[in-house]
Amino acid sequence: MTVTFNQFRYFCTLAETLHFGQAAERLGISQPPLSRQIALLEENLGAELFIRGRKGVSLTAAGRQLLDDSRDVLRLADQATRNVVATSRGQKGGLSVGFTMCAAYSVVPQLTMQYMQRFPEVTLSVREMLPNVLETELKEGKIDFAITFPDIEAKGSRQYTLSREPMNLVVPQDHRLSQSTRVSIADLRDENFICVPREQAPHLHDGIVRRCQADGFAPKVALEVYLQQTIINFVAAGLGVAFVPESMRLAHIQGAAFKNVRNAPMVEQVLAWRAANRNPCMPGFLEVAKDVSGTSRGSTGAGRTE
């Protein structure tokens, strides 16, 4: 017993009009093919669906039951079609994004909000990770996008610069520089630095070291700490000074004083993805990222590959 999609459609149209001629006209076919399909449907089901009369037809009890079920079939088929189209356009599906703690205080909240508003039917997974974990998960295809420092070396990766901001000096509130209105890098020559390990974030680490070297000294790194918020907490406890992205001011950690520094080192956050990833939700996310970043340069290095 096989019932085709068209037979469901023909049946519903006839059941709604209760007239072969009107149903055929609505379907855009002639009456004989419609009559043959309805007769074949009744034969396949082994049940009479219509009572034929001179002025039209009426539904049998079996016909009324099939009408209820057929409407559900057609509704689900229509929904399935719309779902396929929406998914192919990136309006449905799933997207996974990993980000650094720094990005959580800068671009991630706005980017997440904007994307969820524009693509409400996409299931968005957003997770905070360490930079080296982000790179690994991107390489292995466990995440679609990484929002991180421009150190990603995943093969076949692409990058788009989301933000570029100065780094601020963070000192304990009772530090000799906490009340200074003008701080220079040279003032830090004898300070103990708290810094992220180079293997964790080379871009961040090297930017600080190079800036100090430009003023004639190498920073004395007393402690290496993975998370920027932890670095600020250690500074507040009097364990040293540090450079952190300016957006980390939003952490509002008591006991730490943020200072602007002349010619401060800069830090970037990039959106990275694998060129081979064909997730249809990705173009929409990249479009929103470009809007949120306020730039129009496209991916750095013209879509740099590694």
RAMO-V659868 format. One record per pair of residues at least 24 apart in sequence whose ideal C-beta (glycine too) atoms are under 8 Angstrom apart, sorted by the first residue. I is the first residue (numbers start at 1). GAP is how many residues later the second one is. If there is no record, write none. Layout:
[[I;GAP] [I;GAP]]
This chain:
[[1;43] [1;44] [1;45] [2;42] [3;38] [3;41] [3;42] [5;68] [5;72] [6;31] [7;30] [7;31] [7;33] [7;34] [8;62] [8;65] [8;66] [9;65] [10;24] [10;27] [10;28] [10;31] [11;27] [11;30] [11;38] [11;55] [11;56] [11;59] [12;55] [12;58] [12;59] [12;62] [14;24] [14;36] [14;43] [15;34] [15;35] [15;44] [15;48] [15;51] [15;52] [15;55] [18;38] [18;39] [18;40] [18;41] [19;37] [19;38] [20;36] [20;37] [86;35] [87;193] [88;192] [89;191] [90;29] [90;32] [90;189] [90;190] [90;191] [90;192] [90;193] [90;194] [91;28] [91;30] [91;31] [91;193] [92;29] [92;30] [93;29] [93;30] [93;186] [93;187] [93;188] [94;28] [94;29] [94;30] [94;31] [94;187] [95;27] [95;28] [95;29] [95;30] [95;49] [95;50] [95;184] [95;186] [95;187] [95;190] [96;29] [96;30] [96;31] [96;46] [96;47] [96;48] [96;49] [97;27] [97;28] [97;29] [97;30] [97;46] [97;47] [97;48] [97;49] [97;50] [97;188] [98;28] [98;29] [98;30] [98;31] [98;35] [98;36] [98;39] [98;40] [98;45] [98;47] [98;48] [98;49] [98;50] [99;27] [99;28] [99;29] [99;30] [99;35] [99;47] [99;48] [99;49] [100;28] [100;29] [100;30] [100;31] [100;34] [100;47] [100;48] [100;49] [100;101] [100;169] [101;27] [101;126] [101;127] [101;128] [102;47] [102;126] [102;142] [102;143] [102;145] [102;146] [102;165] [102;167] [103;44] [103;45] [103;59] [103;166] [104;24] [105;140] [105;142] [105;143] [105;145] [105;146] [106;57] [106;59] [106;139] [106;141] [106;163] [107;40] [107;55] [107;56] [107;162] [107;182] [107;185] [107;186] [108;39] [110;182] [111;36] [111;51] [111;177] [111;178] [111;181] [114;174] [114;177] [114;178] [115;169] [115;170] [115;173] [118;166] [118;170] [119;162] [119;165] [119;166] [122;159] [122;162] [130;70] [130;96] [130;97] [131;69] [131;70] [132;67] [132;68] [138;134] [138;135] [138;136] [139;135] [141;133] [141;136] [144;129] [144;133] [144;135] [144;137] [144;138] [144;141] [145;126] [145;127] [145;128] [145;137] [145;140] [146;125] [146;126] [146;127] [147;122] [147;123] [147;124] [147;125] [148;121] [148;122] [148;124] [149;52] [149;53] [149;54] [149;55] [149;118] [149;119] [149;120] [149;121] [150;53] [150;118] [150;120] [150;150] [151;50] [151;51] [151;52] [152;118] [152;120] [152;154] [153;153] [154;118] [154;120] [154;152] [155;150] [155;151] [156;118] [156;119] [156;120] [156;149] [156;150] [157;115] [157;116] [157;117] [157;118] [157;147] [157;148] [157;149] [158;114] [158;115] [158;116] [158;117] [158;141] [158;145] [158;146] [158;147] [159;111] [159;112] [159;113] [159;140] [159;141] [159;142] [159;145] [160;110] [160;111] [160;112] [160;126] [160;129] [160;130] [160;133] [160;137] [160;138] [160;139] [160;140] [161;107] [161;108] [161;109] [161;110] [161;132] [161;134] [161;136] [161;139] [162;106] [162;107] [162;108] [162;109] [162;127] [162;130] [162;131] [163;105] [163;106] [163;130] [164;102] [164;103] [164;104] [164;105] [165;80] [165;81] [165;82] [165;101] [165;102] [166;80] [166;94] [166;95] [166;98] [166;99] [166;100] [166;101] [167;40] [167;41] [167;76] [167;77] [167;78] [167;79] [167;94] [167;97] [167;98] [167;99] [167;100] [168;75] [168;76] [168;77] [168;78] [168;80] [168;81] [168;90] [168;91] [168;92] [168;93] [168;96] [169;72] [169;73] [169;74] [169;89] [169;90] [169;91] [169;92] [169;95] [170;61] [170;62] [170;65] [170;71] [170;72] [170;73] [170;74] [170;78] [170;86] [170;87] [170;88] [170;89] [171;64] [171;70] [171;85] [171;86] [171;88] [172;63] [172;64] [172;65] [172;66] [172;69] [172;83] [172;84] [172;85] [173;63] [173;82] [173;83] [173;84] [174;64] [175;66] [175;82] [177;82] [178;79] [178;81] [180;79] [182;80] [183;76] [183;77] [183;78] [183;79] [184;31] [184;77] [184;78] [185;26] [185;27] [185;29] [185;30] [185;76] [185;77] [185;78] [186;29] [186;30] [186;31] [188;24] [188;31] [188;53] [189;26] [189;27] [189;28] [190;30] [191;28] [191;29] [191;49] [191;50] [192;28] [192;30] [192;31] [192;47] [192;48] [192;49] [193;26] [193;27] [193;28] [193;29] [193;47] [193;48] [193;49] [193;50] [194;27] [194;28] [194;29] [194;30] [194;31] [194;37] [194;40] [194;41] [194;45] [194;46] [194;47] [194;48] [195;24] [195;26] [195;28] [195;29] [195;30] [195;36] [195;47] [195;48] [196;28] [196;29] [196;30] [196;32] [196;35] [197;27] [197;29] [200;26] [203;64] [203;65] [204;63] [207;58] [207;59] [207;60] [208;35] [208;57] [210;55] [211;32] [211;52] [211;53] [211;54] [229;24] [232;24] [270;30] [275;28] [275;30]]
